[in-house]
Amino acid sequence: MKLSTKVAELTNIIAPAVAACDVALWGIEFAPQGNRSLLRIYIEALPEEQAQDKHVTIEDCAAVNHQVSGILEVHDPIAGEYILEVSSPGFDRAFFSDEQMHAYVGQTVSLRLIQAIGDGDQKRRKATGTLDNIDANTLKLTSSDGEQFEIALSNIDKANLVYEDA
C-alpha cells in the first residue's frame, strides 16, 4: 500500500492541521477528476480518547475541515477546483499503511491484490479472511473455508477491515 507522491505531499501539508484539532489523521484519498478533484480526509480519536470509548464527532470533522481549508488555501497544492470531505474511517475502515493493520490481528480483512495469488485455475486478486499475523514483509490470512494465504505486503493494492456485527 504505497502512497502516491501527491498523497504523500498532501499528508505532509495536512497532518499538522489535523493534529491541531486534537484528532489523529487516519488517511487521505485524493482522486483527481479533470478540473474537479476529490480530497477525502479520514480522522479518528486520539488513542487515549479511544481507550475512553470516545469517537470522532461531527464537530471534529467540521473543525478539521476549517483548519485544512485554510492550510490548502495557503499552500495551494491542488490544481483546479476540489471537493474536501472529512470523515471518520468507519467500521469498515480502509488501511492506509501496513502499520495500521497490526491493531486488527484476529479480525477479518478484505484485500485487493496487485498480482494474483494461487495455483492454476485458483488464481485470485481478492482475498478475505482472518488476519492471523503481520510482520515487516508479509501477512498471513485464513479464509472462512480454512484456506491459508501468505501475502507480500508489497502485493496489496487496497485493504479494508470487514465489519462484523457482534
Phi, psi and chi 1 to 4 in degrees:
 res  aa     phi    psi   chi1   chi2   chi3   chi4
   1 MET       -   79.5  -70.0  178.3  -70.1      -
   2 LYS   -87.0  141.8  -60.6 -145.8 -177.9 -101.7
   3 LEU   -83.1  140.2  -65.0  179.2      -      -
   4 SER   -68.5  161.8   71.7      -      -      -
   5 THR   -59.2  -40.1  -55.3      -      -      -
   6 LYS   -66.0  -44.1 -173.0   58.9  152.0 -175.1
   7 VAL   -65.1  -38.9  169.6      -      -      -
   8 ALA   -62.4  -42.7      -      -      -      -
   9 GLU   -62.4  -46.8  174.3 -168.4   -1.0      -
  10 LEU   -63.3  -38.8  -70.8  166.8      -      -
  11 THR   -60.5  -45.1  -60.0      -      -      -
  12 ASN   -61.4  -35.3  -71.0  -24.1      -      -
  13 ILE   -77.2  -41.1  -67.0  168.8      -      -
  14 ILE   -84.6  -33.6  -68.4  168.6      -      -
  15 ALA   -52.1  -46.7      -      -      -      -
  16 PRO   -63.3  -35.5  -21.5   31.7      -      -
  17 ALA   -66.8  -38.7      -      -      -      -
  18 VAL   -67.1  -45.3  171.3      -      -      -
  19 ALA   -60.1  -34.5      -      -      -      -
  20 ALA   -64.4  -18.2      -      -      -      -
  21 CYS   -94.8    9.2  -65.1      -      -      -
  22 ASP    60.3   39.1  -67.1  -34.4      -      -
  23 VAL  -134.5  167.2  -67.7      -      -      -
  24 ALA  -102.3  141.0      -      -      -      -
  25 LEU   -80.2  118.7  177.7   63.1      -      -
  26 TRP   -88.7  -41.1 -179.6 -102.0      -      -
  27 GLY   178.5  170.1      -      -      -      -
  28 ILE  -133.7  135.2  -65.2  174.4      -      -
  29 GLU  -115.2  133.4  -69.7  177.5   -9.7      -
  30 PHE  -128.1  122.0  177.3   67.7      -      -
  31 ALA  -123.5   97.4      -      -      -      -
  32 PRO   -69.4  131.8   17.7  -21.4      -      -
  33 GLN  -135.6   71.1  -60.0  167.5  -14.4      -
  34 GLY    67.6 -124.4      -      -      -      -
  35 ASN   -81.3  -12.2  -68.5    7.1      -      -
  36 ARG  -127.5  108.1 -167.6  174.4 -171.5   95.7
  37 SER  -100.6  166.0  -59.2      -      -      -
  38 LEU  -119.3  126.2  172.6   65.0      -      -
  39 LEU  -117.8  113.1  175.2   59.7      -      -
  40 ARG  -114.0  126.0 -174.2  173.5  -68.0  130.8
  41 ILE  -113.9  129.6  -59.7  170.2      -      -
  42 TYR  -106.5  130.1  -65.4   98.6      -      -
  43 ILE  -125.5  157.5   58.8  171.7      -      -
  44 GLU  -145.6  166.3   72.6  171.7    5.4      -
  45 ALA   -61.9  151.8      -      -      -      -
  46 LEU   -63.4  151.9  -63.8  170.9      -      -
  47 PRO   -53.1  -40.0  -26.5   33.6      -      -
  48 GLU   -67.4  -29.5   55.8  -88.9   15.9      -
  49 GLU   -77.5  -33.8  -68.9  179.4  -10.5      -
  50 GLN   -62.8  -37.2  -71.9  176.6   11.9      -
  51 ALA   -62.7  -25.6      -      -      -      -
  52 GLN   -95.0   13.7  -61.4  170.0   11.4      -
  53 ASP    61.3   35.3 -154.3   27.6      -      -
  54 LYS   -96.1  146.5  -67.9 -174.5  179.5  175.5
  55 HIS  -127.3  169.8  -56.7  -75.4      -      -
  56 VAL   -66.8  138.0  167.6      -      -      -
  57 THR  -110.5  169.9   64.9      -      -      -
  58 ILE   -61.6  -36.6  -68.0  171.8      -      -
  59 GLU   -63.3  -38.4  -69.9   79.0   13.7      -
  60 ASP   -61.8  -45.4  -67.2  -31.8      -      -
  61 CYS   -62.3  -42.5  -68.0      -      -      -
  62 ALA   -64.5  -41.4      -      -      -      -
  63 ALA   -64.2  -43.1      -      -      -      -
  64 VAL   -65.9  -41.4  169.0      -      -      -
  65 ASN   -58.0  -45.5 -171.7  -55.1      -      -
  66 HIS   -63.2  -48.0 -179.3   73.6      -      -
  67 GLN   -62.1  -48.8  -81.3  -72.7  105.7      -
  68 VAL   -66.9  -38.5  168.8      -      -      -
  69 SER   -56.3  -45.0  -68.6      -      -      -
  70 GLY   -62.8  -43.3      -      -      -      -
  71 ILE   -64.6  -42.3  -67.4  -66.2      -      -
  72 LEU   -67.8  -32.8  -67.2  175.6      -      -
  73 GLU   -62.9  -39.7  -73.4  -66.9  -40.2      -
  74 VAL   -71.8  -49.0  170.6      -      -      -
  75 HIS   -82.1  -29.9  -69.7  -83.4      -      -
  76 ASP    49.2   56.0 -161.5   22.8      -      -
  77 PRO   -83.5   -7.4   33.5  -36.2      -      -
  78 ILE  -114.7  120.8  -58.9  171.7      -      -
  79 ALA   -73.7  136.7      -      -      -      -
  80 GLY    79.0 -166.7      -      -      -      -
  81 GLU   -80.7  155.3  -64.8  179.8   24.6      -
  82 TYR  -150.9  157.6   61.9   91.9      -      -
  83 ILE  -106.1  130.5  -63.2  170.3      -      -
  84 LEU  -106.0  123.8  173.7   61.0      -      -
  85 GLU  -120.9  138.5  -67.7 -178.7    4.3      -
  86 VAL  -125.0  131.3  179.5      -      -      -
  87 SER  -151.2  162.7  170.6      -      -      -
  88 SER   -76.7  151.2  158.5      -      -      -
  89 PRO   -69.5  -15.9   14.3  -18.9      -      -
  90 GLY    76.6  179.0      -      -      -      -
  91 PHE   -69.6  -32.0  -67.8  119.6      -      -
  92 ASP  -100.9   42.3   57.9  -12.2      -      -
  93 ARG   -53.9  140.2   62.4 -170.0   52.7 -142.2
  94 ALA   -79.6  147.7      -      -      -      -
  95 PHE   -98.6  131.9  -64.7  109.9      -      -
  96 PHE  -103.8   -9.4  -67.6   89.7      -      -
  97 SER  -150.0  158.1   70.3      -      -      -
  98 ASP   -62.1  -36.8  -53.2  -26.2      -      -
  99 GLU   -60.4  -33.9  -66.2   79.6   25.9      -
 100 GLN   -63.8  -28.9  -69.4  174.5  -30.4      -
 101 MET   -73.2  -22.1  -72.2 -167.4  -82.1      -
 102 HIS   -55.4  -37.4  -72.5  -87.5      -      -
 103 ALA   -72.5   -7.6      -      -      -      -
 104 TYR  -114.5   17.5  -64.6   91.5      -      -
 105 VAL   -59.8  133.7  169.4      -      -      -
 106 GLY    96.9   -8.9      -      -      -      -
 107 GLN  -107.0  168.0  -64.0 -171.5   41.2      -
 108 THR   -86.6  133.0  -56.5      -      -      -
 109 VAL  -128.2  154.9  -63.9      -      -      -
 110 SER  -118.8  132.0  174.5      -      -      -
 111 LEU  -121.4  141.5  -53.2  174.3      -      -
 112 ARG  -113.1  127.2 -175.6  174.6   68.8 -155.2
 113 LEU  -102.5  155.8  -53.7  175.3      -      -
 114 ILE   -75.9  -47.9  -63.1  167.4      -      -
 115 GLN  -118.8  142.4  -65.0 -179.0  -14.8      -
 116 ALA   -63.5  147.8      -      -      -      -
 117 ILE  -118.6  163.5   58.4  169.9      -      -
 118 GLY   108.1  178.6      -      -      -      -
 119 ASP  -114.1  147.3  -60.7  -40.3      -      -
 120 GLY    50.1 -124.4      -      -      -      -
 121 ASP   -76.4   -7.1  -66.0  -22.5      -      -
 122 GLN   -93.2   13.8  -59.2  -61.8  -42.0      -
 123 LYS   -67.8  142.2  -72.0 -167.3  175.0 -123.5
 124 ARG  -147.7  150.8   61.7  172.5   78.0 -172.7
 125 ARG  -108.2    1.1  -74.2 -165.0   55.2 -142.5
 126 LYS  -127.9  143.7  -67.7 -177.1  179.1 -179.5
 127 ALA  -146.4  138.0      -      -      -      -
 128 THR  -132.8  136.3  -60.5      -      -      -
 129 GLY   174.9 -175.5      -      -      -      -
 130 THR   -76.1  129.1  -57.3      -      -      -
 131 LEU   -75.9  106.4  179.3   59.0      -      -
 132 ASP   -83.9  -38.5  -62.8  -39.6      -      -
 133 ASN  -163.1  152.0 -173.4   27.9      -      -
 134 ILE  -144.7  133.6 -177.0  169.3      -      -
 135 ASP  -127.6 -161.5   62.2   30.4      -      -
 136 ALA   -64.8  -26.5      -      -      -      -
 137 ASN  -123.6  -22.8  -60.5  -48.6      -      -
 138 THR  -139.8  163.7   59.9      -      -      -
 139 LEU  -129.6  155.3   64.2   74.4      -      -
 140 LYS  -116.1  134.7  -67.1 -178.7 -178.5  171.1
 141 LEU  -133.5  139.4 -167.0   71.7      -      -
 142 THR  -119.3  120.4  -57.1      -      -      -
 143 SER   -73.1  168.6   69.6      -      -      -
 144 SER   -63.3  -23.5   59.1      -      -      -
 145 ASP   -93.3   11.3   61.7    2.8      -      -
 146 GLY    89.7   -1.5      -      -      -      -
 147 GLU   -71.1  134.4 -167.8  174.0    2.5      -
 148 GLN  -107.7  140.9  -65.9 -174.5  -38.1      -
 149 PHE  -128.6  141.5  -58.9   96.9      -      -
 150 GLU  -116.6  117.4 -174.3  167.4  -40.0      -
 151 ILE  -121.5  130.1  -59.6  168.2      -      -
 152 ALA   -66.7  133.5      -      -      -      -
 153 LEU   -59.2  -31.9  -63.9  176.1      -      -
 154 SER   -69.4  -12.2   60.8      -      -      -
 155 ASN   -95.2    1.2 -168.3   25.7      -      -
 156 ILE   -92.4  120.4  -61.6  172.9      -      -
 157 ASP   -85.7  -43.4 -178.4   39.4      -      -
 158 LYS  -150.0  142.5 -173.7  173.3 -177.2 -179.8
 159 ALA  -138.3  138.4      -      -      -      -
 160 ASN  -135.3  148.8  -75.4   76.0      -      -
 161 LEU   -75.6  139.9 -176.7   65.4      -      -
 162 VAL   -99.8  117.7  174.0      -      -      -
 163 TYR   -72.3  128.7  175.8   67.7      -      -
 164 GLU  -124.5  114.5  -63.5  174.8  -22.4      -
 165 ASP   -68.3  122.4 -165.9   10.9      -      -
 166 ALA   -76.6      -      -      -      -      -
